[in-house]
Amino acid sequence: MKLFVSEGNPHCLKVFAALEVTGVQCSIQYVNHEERIVPFLTRPALPALLLPSGLHLFSSNAICRYLFEVNGQEPSELGSQWLEWEATVLQPALLQALHMAVLQGKGSELSKVLHSPLNLLDQSLSKGSMPFLTGEVVSVADVVLWAAMYPVLSESSLALDEHKSVKAWFDRVAAIQSCQSAAQKVLQGKGLQGMKSDMQRQPALQSSQCRDTQPCNRSPAEGEDGERVVSEEEMEAAALTWSKGLNTSFVATDRKHPILPQEGKRNILLTSALPYVNNVPHLGNIIGCVLSADVFSRYGRLREWNVLFVCGTDEYGTATENKAREEGLTPQQICDKYHAIHSTIYKWFQIDFDFFGRTTTEKQTEIAQNIFWRLHKHGFLLEDIVEQLRCENCQRFLADRFVEGICPHCSYPEARGDQCDKCGQLINAVDLGEPQCKVCRQTPVIRSSKHLFLDLPKLETQLEQWLEKSTSTGDWTANAKQITRSWVRDGLKPRCITRDLHWGTPVPHPDFKEKVFYVWFDAPIGYLSITANYTENWEKWWKNPQQVELYNFMAKDNVPFHSVVFPCSLLGAQDNYTLVNHLVATEYLNYEDTKFSKSRGVGVFGDMAKDTGIPSDVWRFYLLYVRPEGQDSAFSWADMALKNNSELLNNLGNFINRAGMFVTKFFEGCVPVMALQQEDKRLLALVGWELQQYILLMDKVKIRDALKHILNISRHGNQYIQVHEPWRKIKEGDTERQRAGTVTGVSVNIACLLSVMLLPYLPTVSQTIRDQLNAPQSCINTMLQGTGTFVCALSAGHRIGTVSPLFQKLEADQIEALKKKFGGQQPEDEPSEKETTLQNAASAQPAAAPAPAAAVEVATVNGVDPEKAKQLTEAVAEQGDVVRALKAQKAEKAVITAAVAKLLDLKKQLALAEGKSPEPAPQKGKKK
C-alpha cells in the first residue's frame, strides 16, 4: 500500500493518526497540493491510498476505516454513525471555521460556528460512562473526530469551558503518543497557519451547510437533499468514458475444465466450508458458506480472474454413524443419500461450483495419511492418554458434539463438548458440568484411551509469522482476525487428531490401527482431496502459494480450524502447501426470533425453499441483503416480503421494465439517438461512482454492502425518469421528442449495466434482463474492468427483445401462510426432537441389542416414569428456547439468570424422572 499526503492538509491528519494508531505498514509519499493522484479524477484529491489491487481510496474517512479494518477493528454500528455525522455535519462546520480563522483572521468567531455540533457531541459524551466514543478503547471514530477537530481545539482561542466532556475526551485522545506524532507530521508545529496554503485552495462553506443533526445515514459526499454532489470534472469524465463504447475485441469463451493456474493471471482458489452430510442445510448454512462463496466466484469471473470454486460434503464422523443408526442404513448409504440431497439443493439455489465432491474417497485417505506421516517425520505429533466420556448405555466413546452440559467458563447450560455457543470458548468434554449423552440422555462416565496429538505449541512461531503476513495483506474479516488472535493470545495447546470411531479415515500408524482421524484434522484436507478428484494436477493449486490466492468462506464457528489447526497441519507437513490468504467469515443468521430447528419444524431448510413457489433468485437476494457480515442477523418473512416488494419490484424491477417499455412503445423497439445534456452527464457520474463503490466493496468481499449500490443506481434511474417524464415529452415537439429519446436511451443503458452488476447475485434475472435487452455478450466483460467502466453498451439503433416484468409481488396472505407453515406448528403425530431422541435411545445400542420396546421395559422396571419424562423433555426444550431468545434480545441479566435457573431445575426433574441422579457426575482428572 502507498499513501499520498500533503503538508498542512487537515484531512491528512486523520489518516496519519489512523496509520500511527493501527501500526499498519504502508509507504508514504508527500506530494504537492495540486498533484492529481487518482487517475479517473480530474481534480486533486488528497489524501489518497493506493491499494495492492491497484484501486484508490480518496476519502479520508474511507482510508481510516480501511486501515482499522486491516488491523482487525471493524467499526461498530455506533462508530459508523459517528463517522457519518462527522462527514455530513461536523466537517462542513469545521471547514467554515477554519476558513474564517486561517484566511479571514476571525478566530474569535470560531465558538459561534462550532457551538451547535460541539453541543451535540458534549451531550452524547456526558450521557455515557465510556472513555471513548464507542467503548473502552480508542476506535476509528475517535481518531477521525479528534483529528478533524485538532487544528481548531488545539488553539487556545477556542475555550471549551461549556463543553467539559468534549475537552476531557479530546485531551484523552490527544495524550496518545501516536496522535501527537501524527499532528506534528502534518502541521509541523505551525498550528492553524500550517494549513494556510491548503485552505487557500478551498472555497468557503456557507453556514447553512452546518446543521444540528444527530449522526445519520447519509454518505460523506451528499448535499442538502441527500444526493451526492458531483463536480463538472466528474460529469465530463463520465461522459468521456460513456462515449468509448464496448470492448468489441473481447471474445467470449466458456469455462474449460479442468481449470488450472495460469501465468500472468490472478489465480483464485475458492473454497466453501464443507457442509456436514448428516443433515439438510438451512438458510443460515447456505448464506454463511456456499451462497456467499458463489457470489464472489461469479464476480471474480466477471473480473476475468482465473477462479476455481470447489466444495463438497464432509462425510466422516460420529454424526454420520448416528444418522445411519436412526435411519437403519449403513454410514455409506447415509452419505450417498444426503450428498444427493445437498447437491440438489445447491443446484436449485444456482450455486455454480466448478466441482462438488465428497470426503469418503481414496484420494482423501491418500492425502490425509501423507500429511500425517510428514507431520510424524518432522516431529510434530505427540502421544498421550486422554480421559474421554463414554456412554455405557450406547456402548461407545462420545464425540464432542454428542455431549452436552454446563459450560465451565460461562455456565451456559447447553454447551457442546468441544465449544460453547455462548462464550465461544473451547471445552474439554470432561470439564462440562452435568454432562449428558445427546443420543440417549444418560450420564456418561470417564474412560482412558491413548491418542495422537498435533503439537501446536511447537508450530506456534511458524503460525504467528504466517498469520502476521496473511492477515495484513489479505482480506480477513474482522471476526476472523479477532477469533484467531484470541486463540493465539491464550497460547496454543496440543490438539488431539484421533478418535475411537469406525467411520473415518483410518490412522495408518500400527499402534493406532483401531482409530480414525478426528474430523477437524481430516475434514479440511477434504478441500485438497476434492480438488484431486477434480483434476490430477491438483498440486498446481494446493502446492503453489507463489501463484495462487486461497479464499476460505465459512461461518464464524469454523474460523479456528481454518486459521490455526489446518494451517498448522500444512505448515508442519513442510510440503509448500498453499495457505489461506483471505478468510471470510459471517456471523449467524437466525430465523425470526429463534434458531432453525428441523425437528421442531422451525425455519426454512434448503429442501423446502423450492416448495414455497418463490424463485431462487428472490431467496438469494434476500439472504444476501441480510447477510450477517458484521453482526448476527435474522431471516424475517415480513421483511422478506417488504424487501421483495419495495426493492426488487418497485425499485429495481420497475426501473428496468419502464426503460425497456419506453424503447418498445415509443421507439419501435430500437434504442433512440442520445444527445447528452448536463443532467444526463450528472446521472452518468452518479452511476459511475456507485459502480466504483460496488467494485471496491466486492473486491473486499463486502457482498451485502455492495448490493446496496446496485439498488442505489436503480433509484437514481427511477428519479431521472420521473423528473424528465419521457412519456409526456414524446407527445410534444421535435426538441422534446429528442429529449425523451435521450432519457430513454440513457435509462435502458443503465438497465444493461444493472444486469451485469446483478449477475453474481441474481444470475437468472441477470440473464433475463440481457435477453430482454438483446444485450451483447461483451457488455459483461467491459463494465467491471479496472475501477468500473460505465459505457454506452446499447447504441442508437440497437434493437431490443421482448420486455416483461421481472418480479412478482409477495402478498400478505401468502407470507402469513408461509410464516405459519415454517413457524414450528407440527402435525400431532409428528414427534418432537426430544421424543424422537427417547424413542431412538435403544437403537443406539450395538447391533445385538434388543428392540426399543425392551429398553422401555427395562426403564419401567427401574422405576422410571416415561410419561413424566416425556413431558419434562418438552418443557426443557421449550425453556431452552426461552433462554436463547432472552439472550438474543439482550434482556436484563437478572431475567436471563432466572430463566437459566428454571432450565436447570427442569433438567434435574427430568433426570429424576429418567431414574438418574440429579447431581452432576464427578469430574476427575484431565489429559495426563
N, C-alpha and C positions, 0 to 999 in steps of 0.2 A: 504494500500500500504506500501511496505517496500523498502527502498533504501539502497543498499550496496555500500560503498565507501572505498577508501584507502587514507591515507595521502600522500601528495606530488604528486598525480596523476593529471596532468593538465586537463584531461577530467572531473574529478570530480568537478573541479572549475565551469565548465559550469552548471552542474546540481544543485550544491549548489546555484549558483546565480539565476537560474530559480526558484528554490524552495523558495528562500527568496523573490524574486520579486513578485511571484504569490501568496504567502501565502498559498499554498495548504498544507493540513495536511498530513503528511507522517512520519512514523517512520524511523529512520536512524541507520544503524549498520556499524561500522568501522570494516574492515577485513584486513587480510594480503594481500599484492600484489599478492601472489601466490595462494590464495584461489579460488577454482572453484565454482562459484555460480550457473551458468546456467547449468542445468543438461545435456543437449544434446550437450554441447560444451566440448571438451577435453582439452581446454586451458583456463586459467583465462581470464575473460572479465569483467573489471570494468570501470565505474560504471555499476550497474545492478539494474533494478527496477522490483520488483515482484508485479504484478497487482492482484487485487482481484479475477480475473478469474483463477489465477494460472499460467498465461503466464508471460514471462520475456521480458523486453526491455533491450538490452545491447549495444545500440549505444547511445552515449551521446547526439547527436543531436536529435535522436528519443525521448529520455526521456524528453528533454527540450520542444520539440513540444507538447508532451503529457501533460506535466504539464500546459503549457499555454492553451491548448485546454480544459483541465478540468476547468480552470479558465474562460472559455468563450472567449478566444482570439486565434482564428484560424489564422495561418499566411496568409498574402495576397500572391498574385502571386509573387510580388517583394520580399517579405520576404522569400518565398520558394527558389527563385533563389539565394538569398544571402546565405542561408543555404547550398545549393548545391555547390556554389562557395567556401565557407569555407571548406567544406569536401574534395573537389577534387583539389583545387588549393592552398588555404591558408594553410591548415593543413599540407600537405607534406613539404612546405617551413618552417613552424614553427617548425616541429619536427626535421628537419635537423638543423635549427638554434639552437634549444635547445640542441641537441646532441653536437654541436660544442661548445656552451657556457658552458654547465654543465660538460661534460665529457672530452672535449679536451682543455678547457681553452682558446678558441678563440673568446671571447666575442667581440673583436674589429671587427670581420668579419660579425657580425650579419646584419649590414646595407646592405652589398653586397647581402646576401642571400634573404633578405626580400624586397629589393628595388623594384622589379617588382610588387608583389602583393600590396605593400603599395602605389605605384604609382596609380594603378588602383582604389584602394579604395579612395584615396585622390581626384582623378579626379571626381569620382562619387559623393562624398560628396560636393565638391566645386561647382558642377553644380546645385545642388538642394538648396532649401531655407528652408528645413525642418531640425529641430534639430537632428532628429534621422534617421536611415536608411530608414524607410518606412513611416514616418509621424511625427506627433506632440508628440506622446507618445512612450515610450520605448517598443520595441517588442521583440519577441523571437530571431529574427535575431541580434538585438543589443546585447542582453545578450550573445549569443553564440560567436559572433565575438569578443566582448570585453573580455570575459573570455579566449578565445583561445589566444589572444594577450597579456593578462595581465602579465604573467610571463616575457615576453620579454620587453614590452613597459614600465613596471613599473621600469625597471632597468635604471639607469642614463647613462649606457654605450651606449645606442642607442638614438642618438639625432633625433628629429622629426622636425628639422628646415625646411626641404624640404617639409614636409607633414603637413602643418599647419591645414588643415581641418580635417585630421585624429586625430591630437593632440586635437583639440577642441572637437571633438566628443568623443574621448576616455576619456578625463577629465570630460565631461558631464555625461557619464555613470558611471565613477568611483566615482563621487560625490554622487551617490545614495547609501544611507546607507545600503541597502540590499546587494549591490555588494561588498562594503567594508567588511561587515560581512562575506560573502562567501569566500573572498580571505584570510581572517585571519584564517578561519576554515581549509582551505586546506593547505595553505603554512606555517601556524603557525609563520608568521613573518620572515621566513628564506629566503625569496626571491627565486632565482633560485636554491640555494643549497638545499632548502627544497624538491626539485624534484629529487635529485641525485639518491636515491635508486630506484625510479621508472624508471628513464631514463636508468639506467644500464641494465635493462631488455629489452630495446627496441633496435632493430638494427638501424643503421644509414640509413637514406633515401638518395638516390642519388639525386644530383641536377637536373638530367634530369626529375625528377618527378615534379619539380616545374615549372609550365608553366604559362605564362602570358595570361590567357584567361578570357573572361567575365563570369559572372555567367551562368552556363549551365544546361542542362537537364540530368545530369548523377548522378548516385547514389553514396553515400559516399564510397562504397566498390568496386568501379570499378577501373580497371587498365588502362594501356595506350590505349588499344584497346576498351575501353568502357565496357569490360566484368568484372564481379565480380571476385575478387581474392579469390581463395579457398585454404585453408591450407590442409596439409597432414592429419591432425587430422580430419578435416571435411569430407574428402574423405573416410577415414576408418570408421568413424561413420555412414556415409550414406550407405556404403556397408554392414555394420553390420545390420542396420535397414532393408535394402532391403532383406537380407537373411532370415529374420524372417517369411516372407510369410504372408498369410491372417489369420485372426482370424476365424478359422473353427468352433469354438464353438458357433458363432453367429447364432441365429435362426430368420429369417425374419418374422415379424408379420405385418399384415395390421392394419391400424388405426381402432380402435373400438370406436364407438360413443355410448353415449356421452363421450367426453374426460373430465376428471376431474383431479384436482391436485393430485399428488402422493407424498407420504412421501419419502424423500431421493432423489427426482429428482429435476432438475431445471425446475420449472413450469413457463412457459411464456404465458401470456395473451396478445395477439397481436391484435390491432385494426387499421383499416384504416379509415381516416376521411370519414364520411357518405356522399356519393355523393348526391347532391340535385336532386330530382326526375323530375323537370320540364324541363330538357334539356338532350341532348346527350353528354356524356363526350368526350372531345378532347384529343389529345396525352398528353398535359400538365397535364390535370386532372389525366390521367392514370398513368404517371410516378410519379407524386407528391404524390400519395396516394396508390392505390391498387397494382400497379406493384412492387413498392419498398417494400411494406409490404409482398407481395407474395414471393419475392426473399429471404427475411430474414426468413420467416416462413419455407420455404423449407430447407434453410441452417440449421435452428435450429433443424429440424427433422433429418437431416444428422448427426448432432452433438449429437443426441439421447436426446435432450431436450424434455420435455413434453409441446408441443405447442398447444394452441387453438387460431385459427385465425378467428375473426368474423368481419363482416361488414354488410351493408345494406343501403337501400335508405332512405334519410331524406325527409319526405313527407308532413309535415305540413307547413303552412305559406302563405303569400300573393302571392308569386310567383306561387304556385300551383293554387290558385284561379284565377289568371290572365290567366294562361295557359288554364285552364278549359273554361274560357270565350272565349278565342281565338279559341279554337277547338270545342266549342259547346258541351262540355262534363261536367259531374259533377267532382268535385275535386277527388272523389274516383276513377272514371273511368280513369282520367288522371294518378293517382298514379298507378293503375293496369297496364295501358299501358306502362308507362315509367319504372316501376320496371322490367317488362319483357324485355324491350329493354336493360336496364343496365345489367341484368343477362345474356342475350345472348352475349353481347359484352365482358363481363369479361370471360365467358366460352371460347370464341374464343381466347382471349389473354392468356388462360390457367391459370387464377387466381384461385388458389386452396384453396378457403375458406373452413373452416370447417362448416360454416353456413353463408348464405347471407340472411338477413331478411329485415325488414322494420319497420318504426316507427308508422304506423297507426294501432296499435294493442291495445287490452285491457291491456296487460302487461305494455305497455308504459304509459297508463293513470294511472294504479295502482301504478307503481313505482314512476312516476313523482309527483303524488299527495301525496304519502307517504313522499317523500323528502321535498315537500312544507310544509306539516303540521309539520314535525320535525323542519324545519327552523323557522316556525311560533312559535312553542312551546318554542324554545330556544332563542327567541327574536332577530332573525337576519333578520327580514323583516320590512320594513317601508312603510307607505302610504304617497303619495304626489300627488300634482296636476302637471300635465305635459302639457306644451304647445306643440301641435303637428301640423304638416302640414296636412291639409285636402284638398282634391281636390273636389271642388264643382261640377265640370263637371262629375267626376266619382262617386260622392256621397259617399265618404268614406275617412277614415284616411289613410294616405300613410305610408306603411312600409319604413324603412330607405333606403333599396336598390332600392326603386321605386321613389326616389327623387335624382335629380342631379343638381349641381350648382357649384359655385366657392368656393374652399377651403378657409376657414377663416385663415388658417395658412400659406399656401404657394401660394395661388391664382391659383392653378391648376383648369382649367375651367370645368373639368368633374368629380369632386369629388362626391362620393356617400353620401347618408345621414347618413351613420354610420362610414365610414372610407375613408380617401383619399388614392388612389392607388399610388400617387406620394410620399408624405412625410410620409405616414403610420400613421398619427395622427388620433385618434378617433374624431368624429364630432357629435354634436347635429344637427339634420337635420334643426332646425330652425335657426341655425347660418350660413347656406350656403348663399352665395351671388347669386342673380338671380336664385332662385330655380325653377325647372320645374318638373311637374309630368312626369315620363318616359313613362307612358301609353298614355297620350293624349297631352303632351307638353304644357298644360295650367299651369298658375302660381297658386300654392296652397295658401290657407290662413291659418292663425294660429287659432287653436281652443284649448280649455282646456279640459282635461279629467283626472279623478282620477286613479292612478295606484299603483301597489305594486313594491317595490324595494328590492333587496338583499343588506343588509348593509355591503358592502365590507370593509369600514374603521374599523368596529367592529371586522372583521375577519383578519385584516391585520397582526397582530402579529403572529397568528397561521400560516398564509400563509407563512410569511417570515421564520419562524422556519422550516417549512416543506420544503420550496424551498432550504434553505441552505443545508439541508441534501440530498435532491433528486438531485440537480444539482452537488453536489460534489462527490456523489457516483455513480450516473447513467450516462448513455451516452446521454447527451443532446447535440444537435448540437449547434454550436456557435451562429447561428442566433436565435435559440430558447432561449438561455440564454440572449442574448442582448435585444431581444424584451421584454422578461419578466422583465428584470431589468429596462428597460425604463418605463414600466407600474408602477412598484412598486416605483421606484425612484420619479416619478411625483406625487405620492400619490393617493391612490385608492379613488374612489367616489362611492356612491350608484348606483347600476345598475338596471335599470328597467327590470322586468321579466314578465310583462303582456302586452298584445296588444289588440286593438279594432278590432278583426277579428272574423270570424266564423269558419274557417278551422284550427283547432288546438286542443291541449289537453286542455279541459276545466279547468278553475280555480275553485277549489271546495269551495272557501270562499263565503259565501252568499252575501257579499257586492260587489262581483266582478263576479257574475254568468254570466254576458254577455261578459266576456272577456276570452281569451285563454292565455296560456303561450307563452312568447316570444321565438322564435325559438332557440336562443342561450342559454336559460335556459333549454329548452326542448330537443333539438337535441342531446347533448352529453349523456343525460340519455338514449338515444336510444341504446348506447353500452350495457347498463345493460338489457334493455327490450329485445333486440335481443338475448342476451345470455339466458335470462329467457325463451324465446320461443324455444331455442335450448335444454335447459335442466332445469328441475325443481330444480336441485341443483345448480342454477346459483350463489347463495351466496357463494359457496365454492371457486368461482373465485373472486367475487366482494366484499366480506367481509372477506378477508383472506390475509391482507398485509404481514403477517409473512411468508407465504409460496409462495406467487405469485409475480412475477415481471411483471409490466404492461408496454408495449411498445405502444406508440401512433405514427402513421405515418400521415403526413399531409403536405400541402404547408404552407409557412411562414405566410400567411394572417390568418390562423386559430390558430396560436400559442396562442394569449392572452386568447382565450376562453378555451383552454385546459390547460394552465399553471396558470391561475388566476381565471377566472369566475367559471368554472366547479369544480376545486379543492375547491374553497371557498364554493360552494353549498354542497359538500360532507363533508368538514370539519365541516360546520355549522350543518349538519344533525346529527353529533355525533353518527354514527352507524357503526364504524370500517370499513369504505369503503377502498378498495384498490385504492391508488392514483398512478398517473403515476410515474414510476421510470426512464424511458428513453423516452425523447420526441425528435422525429426525424423529422425535418422539411427541406424540399427542398426550394430552390429559385424558380423562374419561368422559365418555358420553353416557349419560343416564337416560332412563325412559320416564318421561313426565316427572314425577317427584319421587321415583323409586328406582330400583335396579331391574334389569332384564332378568326374567326367570322363565325358562322354557316349561318347567314342570308346573308352575303356577299360572301359566298362560299369560304372563305379563310381558308385554313388549312385542316388537315385530322382529322376527327372525328371517334370515335370508330366504328360506324356502316359502315364506308367507307373503313376501312383498309383491310377488308376481300376481297373487290371487286378489290383491286389492283393486286391480284394474287401473292403478296409477302407473304411468310409464316409467321405465327405469331411469330415464333422463331426469325426471322430476325428483325421484328419490336421490339421485346423485346430486342434483342441485341443492336440495335442502340439507343433506348431510354435509356437503361442503360449505354451505352457508353458515352452519352452526358448528363447523369443525372445531374441536376443543384444542385450539393452538396454544393459548396462554393459561387457560384455566378450564376446569370441568364445565361442560355444557350439558344441555338436556334436549332430547327429542320431545316435541310437543305437537300433537295433532292440530290444535288450534293455530299454532304459529306456522306449521307447515302449510295449512290452508291459506293463511294470511300472506305468506311469502309467495306462494304459487299465484294467488290472485292479484297481488299488488305488484310484485317484482317481475314474475315471468309473464303473466297475462297482460296486465295494464301498462307495464313499463316496457320491458324488452320486446315481448310479442307484438304489442300494439304498435311500437315504432317500426319494427321491421315489416310488419304487414302493411301499414299505411304507406311506407316508402315504395314498396313493390306495387301496391294497388294504384298509386298515383301514376307510375310508369305505364301500367296496363290500361288504366281508364282514360288518362289524358294524353298519352303519347304513343298509343297503339303498340305498347309493349317494347318500345325502343328507348334507351336512355337518351334524354334530350341534351342539347348543347348547353354547356355551363360557362357563364361569364361571371367570374368571381368578383364580388364586392367586398368591402372591408368586413361586413358582418359575417360573410362566408369564411373569410380568412381567419377571423377571430374564432369561429367554430372549429376550423381545421387545427388551429393552435391548441385549443382546449382538448380536442380529441387526441391530438398528438401527445400532449402532456399526460393524459390518462393512460395512453398506450405505453409511454415510457415508464410510468409508475408500475403498471402491470408487469412489465418485463423485469424491472428492478426487484419487485416483490417475488415474482415467480422464480427468478434466479436464486433468491434466498429461501425458497420453499415456504413462502408466506402465502399459502394457497387460498385461505379464506379471505385475507385482506386483498389479494389480487382480484378476486371475484367482484369485490365492491366497485372496482374501477371499470369493469365491463358494464355494470349497471349504471354507473355514472355517465358513461358515453351514451347509452340509450336515453337517459334522462335529458342530457344536452340535446339529443336529436329530437325528442318529443317537444321540448321547449322551442327549438328552432322552427319546427313545422308549425307549431301553434302560433308563434309570433308572425310568421310570414304568410300563412294561410294560402298555400298554393291552390286550393280548391276554389278560392274566390278570385285570385289573380288570373287564373286560366280563362275566366269568362270576360276579362276586360281587354284593353288594347294590347298592341304588339309588345310594348315595353313591359307591361305587367305579365303577359304570357311568357316572355323570355325570362322574367324573374321567377315565375312559377317553375319553369324548366330547370333553372339553376338550383333552386331549393330542392326539387325532386331528385335531380342528378346527384347532388351532394349527399342527400339523405340515403339514397339507395347504395351509394359507395360506402357510407358509414355502416349500413347493414351488412355489406360484404366484409368489412373489417371485423365486425362483431362475430360473423360466422367463423372467422379464423381464431379469434380470441376465445371463443366458446368451445372450440374443438376438444381441448383437454377435459373440459367439464361436462359438456353435453354433446357427445360425439354424434348421436343420431340427429339431434336438432341442428347441429352444425352442418351436417351433410345435407339435410333437408333445405336449409336456407340457401346453400350453394347451388343445390339443384334448382330451386325456385328462381334464383337469380341467374342461372346458367353461368356461374362464375368460373373463370379459367383456373386450372389447377395451379398455375404459377402464383396466384394470389396467396396461397397458403405459405409458400416459402419466401415471399417478398416481405410481407408485413412485419414479421417478427425477427428480421435480421438486425444485427447491431443493437442500438438502443431503441429500435422501433421505427418503422418506416410506413407512414400512412400515405399511400399513393392513390391516384385515381385508377382503380382496377377495372371499372366498368366505364369505358369511354363513350363519348357520344356515338349513337348508332348501335350500340350493343343491344342485342335482343335478349330479353329475359324470358324465363319459363312461366309456368302457371303458378300464381301466388295463392296461398291458402293459409288459414290460421295455424299457428304453431302449437298453441296451448289451449287447454280447456279449463273452465272454472271448476274448482272443487266446492261443491255445495255443502251447506251447513249440516243437512240431514245425513249426507254421505259420510262426512267427517265424524259426526256423532256416533253413527253406527260402527265405524271402524274403531273409534276410541273405546266403545263398549266391548267390541269383539276382542280387542287386544289388552283390555284392562284387568284381566285376571278372572273374569266370570267363567267358571269351568262347568261342564256338564256334571250332573250329580253323580254319575257313575265313574267319573274320572278321578282317580286317587290323587291326593296331594303329594308333593315331593317327599315329605316325611313318611306318609303312609306307604308310599312305594318302597322307601328305604326299609321300613319294618317288614313289609311283605317279602322283600328280596333278601332279607338278612341271611336266611338259611341257604339261599342259592349261592352265597359267597363261600360256602363250605367246599372242601375238596370234593372231587367227583363222586366219591363213595358215600358222601353224606346223605342222610335221609331227606325226604321232600320237605317243603316249608311247613306242612301241617304237623310233621313230627316236631319241628322246632317249637311251634306254638304249644304243642302238648307238653314238652319239657318245661317251657316257661310257666305254664299253669301249675305244674307240679311244684315248682319252686316258689309259688305264691305270687307270681306276677299278675297284675291287673291289666290285661291287654286293652280293655276299653278305655280305662282311665289314661293309660299311656298314650293311646291314640289321641285323646282329647288334649292332653298336655303337650304332645308333639306339635299339634296345630297351634296351641297357644304360644309355645316357644318360637315357632316360625313367625307368627304374627307380631309378637313382641320384638323379635329381632328386626323386623321391618320397621317397627316404630322407632327403635334406637337408631337405625340407619337414616331414617327420614329426618329425625331431630338433628342428627349431626350434619346432614347435608344442608339443612336450613340454618345451621349455626345457632341453634337455640341456646338459651342460657345454660351455664354449666350445671346448676342445681337441677334443672329439668332433666338434662341428659343423665346425670348421676342417679336420679330417682328411677328413670326408665331402665338403666342398666341393672340397678339393684333388683327391680322387679323381674328382669330377664333371668338373672342368676338364681333367684328364688324359684322361678318356674322350672329351671333346669334341675334344681335339687329335687323338686317334687317329681319330675319326670324320672330321675334316677331311682327314687324310691319305688315308683310305680313299675319300673322295669326290674325291680329286685336287686338294684345295685346300691353301693354306698354313696350317700350324697356328698361325702367328703372327697376331695381330690386324692388320687393315688400318690403315695410318697415319691418324690423325685430325688433319686440318689445318683450322684456321680454324673460325669460328663465324659467326653472323649478322653481316653487315657493317653 
